[in-house]
Amino acid sequence: MSETDKTNNGASYEQAGVSIEAGDRAVELFAPLAKKASRPEVRGGLGGFAGLFALGEYEKPLLAASSDGVGTKLAVAQMMDKHDTIGRDLVAMCVDDLVVCGAEPLFMQDYIAIGKVIPEKVADIVRGIADGCQEAGCALLGGETAEHPGVMEEQEYDVSATAVGVVEEAKVLGPDRVRPGDVVIAMASSGLHSNGYSLARHVLLEQAGLPLDEELDELGRTLGEELLEPTRIYAKDCLDLASECEVHTFAHITGGGLAANLARVIPEGIVAELNRSSWSPAPIFRTIAHYGHVSQEEMEKTFNMGVGMVAVVAEDDAERALAMLTARHLDAWVLGEVRPGEGGAVLRGEYQKH
């Protein structure tokens, strides 16, 4: 057998399940999308081995970094074959963690692992990421798309990302700034965001057998539309608030719920007391509790219950902070206050009747 015959008849990367051509086509489709999500500090273009970003002038800059994914919300996107919003969730989960300490998101890099590269599908995912980066004011500096045949089914994929930000050392927000008398302000979530989907899917899809394409009266839209509602991106709202008001810390309400996440930024010796009667959780939370007979305790430690971000501000600036957030079309309200105590955060009272 000639060398040519060996080459023609031998195994290939594509036979093993990886298509270089499909990967190249995906890059062609999403490259223009990624270019939209840029900043003046970006140096070079896509396609290099590393992204370059020029750090501006700071007195004592601290870099902040956050890595995350979107959990099993991906399962809903795959079931509905809708992939153009999941990227916004990915951005939100990373950049909204960064701003908790006061850091401005600078750039983000994504990682997409997929069973089989369908260029249009990958482009949809990246479209959502680029849209989210634009909304957050950060650059999509690069990333990686990896085809994983034999490890993932063809239709399966997972996404993760790392976002990097910067904050002046003297302006770092956190527990050391929190004082008794501070006011806790809630910013409404857009729904489940990207947490608790394993429980939500178990209750709504497996136990109750609800179809994703059927409209539920209590939701005012289909269950699929509700479950794929993108995570709200608070980054610019939080940074502008911190620049105009005396904000002592933020808390991004993700897995673990409201009290547990707020407790992470409350120092020993004081407690954040939160008033349930200050809001009524959105219908999706009641729907999950109803169909799954889920206890209030379990709901509150799994879901955000309608609060996506919390700001702890000086008492004298509370009204101004609320006015600023309202002017930015955010539903915000006084959630509670900080008092001397044993530490952490506690929820008291009963939710508003709906």
C-alpha positions as CSV (number, residue, x, y, z in Angstrom):
1,M,0.0,0.0,0.0
2,S,1.3,3.4,-1.0
3,E,1.7,6.3,1.5
4,T,-1.1,8.0,-0.4
5,D,-3.4,5.1,0.2
6,K,-2.6,5.0,3.9
7,T,-3.4,8.7,4.2
8,N,-6.7,8.4,2.3
9,N,-7.9,5.3,4.2
10,G,-6.6,6.2,7.6
11,A,-8.5,7.6,10.5
12,S,-9.2,11.3,10.6
13,Y,-10.1,13.9,13.2
14,E,-13.5,14.3,11.6
15,Q,-14.2,10.6,11.8
16,A,-13.4,10.8,15.5
17,G,-16.1,13.4,15.8
18,V,-14.3,16.7,15.5
19,S,-14.9,19.0,12.5
20,I,-12.2,21.6,11.9
21,E,-14.3,23.1,9.1
22,A,-17.4,23.5,11.4
23,G,-15.2,25.1,14.0
24,D,-13.8,27.6,11.5
25,R,-17.3,28.3,10.2
26,A,-18.5,29.0,13.8
27,V,-15.6,31.5,14.3
28,E,-16.6,33.3,11.0
29,L,-20.1,33.7,12.3
30,F,-19.4,34.8,15.9
31,A,-16.3,36.9,15.3
32,P,-18.3,40.0,14.2
33,L,-20.5,39.6,17.3
34,A,-17.5,39.5,19.6
35,K,-16.0,42.6,18.0
36,K,-19.1,44.6,19.1
37,A,-18.3,43.8,22.7
38,S,-15.1,45.7,23.0
39,R,-13.4,48.6,24.9
40,P,-10.7,51.1,23.9
41,E,-8.2,49.3,26.1
42,V,-8.3,46.1,23.9
43,R,-5.2,45.5,21.9
44,G,-5.0,43.2,18.9
45,G,-7.9,41.2,17.6
46,L,-9.5,37.7,17.9
47,G,-7.5,34.7,16.8
48,G,-4.3,35.1,18.8
49,F,-3.2,32.8,21.6
50,A,-4.0,35.4,24.2
51,G,-6.1,38.5,24.5
52,L,-4.4,41.8,25.3
53,F,-5.8,44.5,27.4
54,A,-4.1,47.8,28.4
55,L,-4.7,48.7,32.0
56,G,-5.4,52.4,32.5
57,E,-3.9,54.7,35.1
58,Y,-4.7,53.9,38.7
59,E,-3.1,54.8,41.9
60,K,-3.3,51.3,43.6
61,P,-5.3,49.1,41.3
62,L,-6.5,45.7,42.4
63,L,-7.6,43.2,39.9
64,A,-10.7,41.2,40.6
65,A,-11.7,38.0,38.9
66,S,-14.8,35.8,38.9
67,S,-15.5,32.5,37.2
68,D,-18.9,30.9,36.8
69,G,-21.4,29.0,34.6
70,V,-25.1,28.9,34.3
71,G,-25.8,25.4,35.8
72,T,-28.7,23.3,34.6
73,K,-30.5,26.2,33.0
74,L,-28.7,24.9,30.0
75,A,-31.0,21.8,30.0
76,V,-34.0,24.1,29.4
77,A,-32.2,25.9,26.6
78,Q,-31.4,22.5,25.0
79,M,-34.9,21.2,25.4
80,M,-36.3,24.3,23.7
81,D,-33.5,24.5,21.2
82,K,-33.1,28.2,22.0
83,H,-29.5,29.3,22.6
84,D,-29.3,33.1,22.1
85,T,-30.0,34.2,25.6
86,I,-28.0,31.7,27.7
87,G,-24.9,33.8,27.1
88,R,-26.4,36.8,28.9
89,D,-26.9,34.6,31.9
90,L,-23.2,33.7,31.8
91,V,-22.1,37.3,31.7
92,A,-24.4,38.3,34.5
93,M,-23.2,35.5,36.8
94,C,-19.6,36.7,36.4
95,V,-19.8,40.4,36.3
96,D,-22.4,40.8,39.0
97,D,-20.0,39.0,41.3
98,L,-17.2,41.4,40.4
99,V,-19.1,44.6,41.3
100,V,-19.9,43.4,44.8
101,C,-16.4,44.6,45.8
102,G,-16.8,47.7,43.6
103,A,-14.7,46.4,40.7
104,E,-15.5,47.6,37.2
105,P,-15.7,44.7,34.8
106,L,-13.0,45.1,32.1
107,F,-13.1,41.9,30.0
108,M,-14.3,38.4,29.9
109,Q,-13.2,35.1,28.3
110,D,-15.7,32.3,27.7
111,Y,-15.3,28.5,27.3
112,I,-17.9,26.5,25.4
113,A,-17.7,22.7,25.5
114,I,-20.1,21.1,23.0
115,G,-20.8,17.6,21.7
116,K,-20.9,18.6,18.1
117,V,-20.2,22.0,16.7
118,I,-23.2,23.4,14.8
119,P,-21.8,26.8,13.7
120,E,-25.2,28.6,13.9
121,K,-25.8,27.2,17.4
122,V,-22.4,28.3,18.6
123,A,-23.0,31.7,17.1
124,D,-26.3,32.0,19.0
125,I,-24.5,31.2,22.2
126,V,-21.8,33.8,21.5
127,R,-24.4,36.3,20.4
128,G,-25.9,36.2,23.9
129,I,-22.4,36.5,25.5
130,A,-21.5,39.5,23.3
131,D,-24.9,41.2,24.1
132,G,-24.3,40.7,27.8
133,C,-20.8,42.1,27.7
134,Q,-22.0,45.2,25.9
135,E,-24.7,45.7,28.6
136,A,-22.1,45.2,31.3
137,G,-19.6,47.5,29.6
138,C,-16.9,44.9,29.4
139,A,-15.0,43.5,26.4
140,L,-15.3,39.9,25.2
141,L,-11.6,39.4,24.9
142,G,-11.5,35.8,23.6
143,G,-12.4,32.3,24.5
144,E,-12.4,28.7,23.5
145,T,-14.9,26.4,21.8
146,A,-14.1,22.7,22.2
147,E,-15.9,19.8,20.5
148,H,-16.2,16.8,22.9
149,P,-17.3,13.7,20.9
150,G,-17.7,10.6,23.1
151,V,-17.9,12.7,26.2
152,M,-21.0,14.7,25.4
153,E,-24.1,13.9,23.3
154,E,-24.1,15.9,20.1
155,Q,-26.8,18.3,21.3
156,E,-25.2,18.8,24.7
157,Y,-23.0,21.7,25.6
158,D,-21.8,23.6,28.7
159,V,-20.5,27.1,29.1
160,S,-18.3,28.9,31.6
161,A,-16.4,32.1,31.7
162,T,-14.0,34.2,33.7
163,A,-14.4,38.0,34.0
164,V,-11.7,40.4,35.2
165,G,-12.3,43.8,36.7
166,V,-10.4,46.5,38.5
167,V,-10.9,48.6,41.6
168,E,-8.8,51.2,43.4
169,E,-7.6,49.7,46.7
170,A,-9.0,52.7,48.6
171,K,-12.5,52.1,47.1
172,V,-12.9,48.4,47.7
173,L,-16.3,47.6,49.1
174,G,-17.0,44.9,51.7
175,P,-17.8,43.9,55.3
176,D,-15.3,46.2,56.9
177,R,-17.4,49.2,55.7
178,V,-20.8,48.0,57.0
179,R,-22.1,49.7,60.2
180,P,-25.1,49.5,62.4
181,G,-27.8,51.8,61.0
182,D,-27.0,51.0,57.4
183,V,-30.0,50.5,55.2
184,V,-30.4,47.3,53.1
185,I,-31.8,48.0,49.6
186,A,-33.1,45.3,47.3
187,M,-33.0,45.3,43.6
188,A,-35.6,43.0,41.9
189,S,-34.6,39.9,40.0
190,S,-35.9,39.1,36.5
191,G,-37.0,35.7,37.8
192,L,-35.0,32.6,38.8
193,H,-31.8,34.0,37.2
194,S,-29.5,31.0,36.9
195,N,-29.8,29.2,40.2
196,G,-32.0,26.5,41.6
197,Y,-32.8,25.0,38.2
198,S,-32.2,21.4,39.3
199,L,-35.1,21.8,41.8
200,A,-37.2,23.9,39.4
201,R,-36.9,21.3,36.6
202,H,-37.5,18.4,39.0
203,V,-40.7,20.0,40.3
204,L,-42.2,21.5,37.2
205,L,-41.0,19.2,34.4
206,E,-40.6,15.8,36.2
207,Q,-43.1,15.8,39.0
208,A,-45.8,18.1,37.6
209,G,-45.1,17.2,33.9
210,L,-45.8,20.7,32.7
211,P,-45.0,21.3,29.0
212,L,-42.5,24.1,28.3
213,D,-44.6,25.4,25.3
214,E,-47.9,25.8,27.2
215,E,-48.9,29.2,28.6
216,L,-49.6,29.2,32.3
217,D,-52.2,31.7,33.5
218,E,-50.2,32.5,36.7
219,L,-47.1,33.3,34.7
220,G,-48.8,35.1,31.8
221,R,-46.5,33.3,29.3
222,T,-45.2,29.9,28.6
223,L,-43.2,28.0,31.2
224,G,-40.3,27.8,28.8
225,E,-40.2,31.6,28.3
226,E,-40.3,32.1,32.0
227,L,-37.5,29.6,32.7
228,L,-35.3,31.1,30.0
229,E,-35.8,34.7,31.1
230,P,-32.2,36.0,31.2
231,T,-30.4,36.9,34.4
232,R,-30.5,40.6,35.1
233,I,-27.1,42.4,34.7
234,Y,-26.7,44.9,37.5
235,A,-23.1,45.9,36.9
236,K,-23.5,49.4,35.6
237,D,-26.4,50.2,38.0
238,C,-24.2,49.1,40.9
239,L,-21.1,51.0,39.8
240,D,-23.1,54.2,39.2
241,L,-24.8,53.9,42.5
242,A,-21.4,53.5,44.3
243,S,-20.1,56.6,42.5
244,E,-22.9,58.8,43.7
245,C,-24.0,57.3,47.1
246,E,-22.2,56.0,50.1
247,V,-22.5,52.3,49.4
248,H,-20.7,50.1,51.9
249,T,-21.2,46.7,50.1
250,F,-23.3,44.8,47.6
251,A,-24.4,41.2,47.7
252,H,-25.2,39.2,44.5
253,I,-28.1,36.9,45.4
254,T,-27.2,33.5,43.7
255,G,-27.2,29.9,44.9
256,G,-27.9,29.7,48.6
257,G,-30.5,32.4,48.6
258,L,-30.9,35.9,50.0
259,A,-29.9,35.5,53.7
260,A,-26.9,33.3,53.1
261,N,-25.4,35.5,50.3
262,L,-26.0,38.7,52.3
263,A,-24.4,37.1,55.3
264,R,-21.1,36.8,53.4
265,V,-20.7,40.6,53.5
266,I,-22.0,41.3,57.0
267,P,-19.2,41.4,59.7
268,E,-19.3,39.8,63.1
269,G,-21.2,41.7,65.8
270,I,-24.0,43.1,63.6
271,V,-26.9,41.5,61.8
272,A,-28.9,42.5,58.7
273,E,-32.6,42.2,59.5
274,L,-34.7,41.7,56.4
275,N,-38.4,42.2,56.2
276,R,-40.4,39.7,54.0
277,S,-43.4,42.0,54.1
278,S,-41.5,44.5,51.9
279,W,-42.2,42.5,48.8
280,S,-44.1,39.7,47.1
281,P,-42.1,37.1,45.3
282,A,-42.9,36.7,41.6
283,P,-45.4,34.1,40.4
284,I,-42.7,31.6,39.3
285,F,-41.6,31.1,42.9
286,R,-45.2,30.5,44.0
287,T,-45.6,28.1,41.1
288,I,-42.6,26.0,42.2
289,A,-43.7,26.0,45.8
290,H,-47.2,24.9,44.9
291,Y,-46.4,22.1,42.5
292,G,-43.6,20.7,44.5
293,H,-45.0,21.3,48.0
294,V,-41.7,23.0,48.7
295,S,-41.3,24.5,52.1
296,Q,-40.6,28.2,52.6
297,E,-37.3,27.3,54.2
298,E,-36.2,25.2,51.2
299,M,-37.4,27.9,48.7
300,E,-35.4,30.6,50.5
301,K,-32.2,28.7,50.6
302,T,-32.5,27.6,47.0
303,F,-33.9,30.6,45.0
304,N,-33.4,34.4,45.1
305,M,-37.2,34.8,45.8
306,G,-37.3,38.0,43.6
307,V,-34.2,39.8,44.9
308,G,-31.2,39.6,42.6
309,M,-28.9,42.2,44.1
310,V,-28.6,44.0,47.4
311,A,-26.9,47.2,48.3
312,V,-26.0,48.1,51.9
313,V,-25.9,51.9,52.1
314,A,-25.4,54.6,54.7
315,E,-28.7,55.6,56.3
316,D,-28.4,59.2,55.1
317,D,-28.1,58.1,51.5
318,A,-30.9,55.5,51.4
319,E,-33.5,57.8,49.8
320,R,-31.1,59.1,47.2
321,A,-30.0,55.5,46.4
322,L,-33.6,54.4,45.8
323,A,-34.3,57.4,43.6
324,M,-31.2,56.6,41.5
325,L,-32.2,53.0,41.0
326,T,-35.8,53.9,40.2
327,A,-34.6,56.4,37.6
328,R,-32.6,53.6,36.0
329,H,-35.9,51.6,35.7
330,L,-35.0,49.2,38.4
331,D,-37.6,48.0,40.9
332,A,-35.9,48.7,44.2
333,W,-37.1,49.0,47.8
334,V,-35.9,49.1,51.4
335,L,-35.5,45.5,52.4
336,G,-34.2,46.0,56.0
337,E,-31.5,47.5,58.1
338,V,-28.3,46.6,59.9
339,R,-28.3,46.4,63.7
340,P,-26.0,45.2,66.5
341,G,-26.4,41.4,66.8
342,E,-24.8,38.0,66.4
343,G,-23.9,38.4,62.8
344,G,-25.3,37.2,59.4
345,A,-28.7,38.0,58.0
346,V,-32.2,37.0,59.0
347,L,-35.6,37.2,57.3
348,R,-38.5,38.1,59.5
349,G,-42.3,38.4,59.0
350,E,-44.5,37.2,56.1
351,Y,-44.4,38.0,52.4
352,Q,-46.9,40.4,51.0
353,K,-50.1,38.8,49.8
354,H,-50.4,38.6,46.0
